[in-house]
Amino acid sequence: MYMEKKTCCVTGHREIAADKVEYVKRELRREIAEAIGDNYTHFLSGFADGADVYFSEAVLELKAEYPNITLGAAIPYRKRLDKLHEDVRTRALLAGCSEINIYSGEYFSGCFMKRNRAMVQASERVIAVHDGRDGGGTVFTMREASILQRDLRIIRI
C-alpha cells in the first residue's frame, strides 16, 4: 500500500547558548519522534549551523530505529554546498541525505529566504527553534508557515 510522503522541516537560530544546546537537541529529537508517530517520513534541513545541524543529526540517529524516514538537504546556493562539504561533520550528514536540493546557482541577497520559503511550501509541519527575537530568517520562516497554515511547532529558548 502506497502512503503519501509527509514532510517536516526545521528552522532555527545558528547561535544557541551553550547552556541551551542539550535542551534544544532533546526537544528536536522529541518533536521528530512525535512527527514520525504522526506518519511523517521525510525531514528537510537547511543545513545551517545550530538548530539545522542538530535536527539533521537527530533525524539520522532516529533513522536507525525507523529506516523508512529520510533526510533532505535544502541548500540556498551551489557554493554553499561546496563549503558544507569542507566540514567533516556536515559532510557526513549530507552523505545520509536521500536528496540534496539547491535553490540557486549563485549567491544573491534573497537566496536564504527563497530556500526557507521552498522548505515551508514542501512541508506540512515546521519545527522552529526560536529565542523570541522579532527579525531574521527564523521569524520569516515561522511567518511563512503561519501564512501557509502549516502545523508550526515552536521550541522556545
C-alpha positions as CSV (number, residue, x, y, z in Angstrom):
1,M,0.0,0.0,0.0
2,Y,1.4,3.4,-1.0
3,M,1.4,6.1,1.6
4,E,1.9,9.7,0.6
5,K,5.1,11.2,1.9
6,K,4.6,13.7,4.7
7,T,7.3,16.2,5.1
8,C,8.5,18.2,8.2
9,C,11.2,20.9,8.1
10,V,13.2,22.8,10.6
11,T,14.0,26.5,11.1
12,G,16.1,27.9,13.9
13,H,18.9,30.0,15.1
14,R,22.5,29.4,14.2
15,E,23.8,30.5,17.5
16,I,22.3,28.7,20.5
17,A,23.7,29.5,24.0
18,A,25.9,26.6,25.3
19,D,23.6,26.1,28.3
20,K,20.6,25.6,25.9
21,V,22.2,23.2,23.4
22,E,21.3,19.9,25.2
23,Y,17.7,21.2,25.8
24,V,17.4,22.0,22.1
25,K,18.8,18.7,21.0
26,R,16.4,16.8,23.3
27,E,13.4,18.8,22.2
28,L,14.2,18.4,18.5
29,R,14.5,14.7,19.0
30,R,11.2,14.6,20.8
31,E,9.5,16.7,18.0
32,I,10.9,14.5,15.3
33,A,9.8,11.3,17.1
34,E,6.3,12.8,17.5
35,A,6.3,13.6,13.8
36,I,7.3,10.0,13.0
37,G,4.4,8.9,15.2
38,D,2.2,11.2,13.1
39,N,3.3,9.4,9.9
40,Y,5.9,12.0,8.8
41,T,8.6,10.2,6.8
42,H,10.6,13.0,5.2
43,F,12.6,15.6,7.0
44,L,14.1,18.8,5.5
45,S,17.0,20.7,6.8
46,G,18.7,23.9,5.5
47,F,22.0,22.7,7.0
48,A,22.9,26.0,8.7
49,D,24.9,25.8,11.9
50,G,22.9,25.3,15.2
51,A,19.3,24.1,15.0
52,D,19.5,22.8,11.5
53,V,22.6,20.6,12.2
54,Y,21.1,19.3,15.5
55,F,17.9,18.5,13.6
56,S,19.8,16.6,10.9
57,E,21.8,14.6,13.5
58,A,18.6,13.7,15.3
59,V,16.9,12.5,12.1
60,L,19.8,10.3,11.1
61,E,20.1,8.9,14.6
62,L,16.3,8.0,14.6
63,K,16.7,6.5,11.1
64,A,18.5,3.6,12.8
65,E,15.2,2.9,14.6
66,Y,12.9,4.0,11.8
67,P,14.6,3.0,8.5
68,N,11.7,4.4,6.4
69,I,12.4,8.0,7.3
70,T,14.6,10.2,5.0
71,L,16.5,13.4,5.4
72,G,16.7,16.0,2.6
73,A,19.1,18.9,2.4
74,A,17.8,22.3,1.2
75,I,20.8,24.3,0.2
76,P,20.4,28.0,-0.8
77,Y,23.2,28.2,-3.5
78,R,25.8,25.9,-5.1
79,K,28.9,27.3,-3.4
80,R,27.3,26.8,0.0
81,L,27.2,23.1,-0.7
82,D,30.9,23.1,-1.5
83,K,31.6,24.9,1.8
84,L,29.5,22.4,3.7
85,H,31.5,19.5,2.2
86,E,34.7,21.1,3.7
87,D,33.4,20.3,7.2
88,V,33.7,16.6,8.3
89,R,30.5,16.8,10.4
90,T,28.3,18.3,7.8
91,R,29.8,16.1,5.0
92,A,28.8,13.0,7.0
93,L,25.3,14.4,7.5
94,L,24.9,15.2,3.8
95,A,26.0,11.6,3.0
96,G,23.0,10.5,4.9
97,C,20.6,12.5,2.8
98,S,18.2,11.0,0.3
99,E,18.1,14.2,-1.7
100,I,20.0,17.5,-1.9
101,N,18.1,20.4,-3.4
102,I,20.0,23.6,-4.4
103,Y,17.8,26.6,-4.9
104,S,20.2,28.9,-6.8
105,G,23.4,28.5,-8.9
106,E,24.8,31.7,-7.4
107,Y,24.5,33.6,-4.1
108,F,22.1,36.5,-4.1
109,S,20.7,38.6,-1.2
110,G,17.4,36.7,-1.0
111,C,18.7,33.1,-1.6
112,F,18.3,32.0,2.0
113,M,14.7,33.4,2.1
114,K,14.0,31.6,-1.2
115,R,15.3,28.3,0.3
116,N,13.2,28.8,3.5
117,R,10.1,29.5,1.6
118,A,10.6,26.4,-0.6
119,M,11.1,24.3,2.5
120,V,7.8,25.5,4.1
121,Q,5.9,25.0,0.8
122,A,7.2,21.4,0.7
123,S,6.3,20.7,4.3
124,E,3.1,20.1,6.3
125,R,4.9,20.6,9.6
126,V,7.6,23.1,10.6
127,I,9.6,22.8,13.8
128,A,11.1,26.2,14.9
129,V,13.8,26.8,17.5
130,H,13.1,30.4,18.4
131,D,14.7,32.7,21.0
132,G,12.0,35.4,20.9
133,R,13.7,37.9,18.6
134,D,11.5,39.8,16.1
135,G,13.5,39.5,12.9
136,G,15.7,37.2,10.9
137,G,15.3,34.1,8.9
138,T,13.7,32.0,11.6
139,V,10.9,34.6,12.1
140,F,10.5,34.9,8.4
141,T,10.1,31.1,8.1
142,M,7.7,30.9,11.1
143,R,5.5,33.7,9.5
144,E,5.6,31.8,6.1
145,A,4.5,28.6,7.9
146,S,1.6,30.6,9.5
147,I,0.5,32.2,6.2
148,L,0.5,28.7,4.5
149,Q,-1.3,27.2,7.5
150,R,1.4,24.7,8.3
151,D,1.5,22.8,11.6
152,L,4.0,25.0,13.4
153,R,5.8,23.6,16.5
154,I,7.9,26.1,18.4
155,I,10.8,25.1,20.7
156,R,11.3,28.3,22.8
157,I,14.8,29.1,24.0
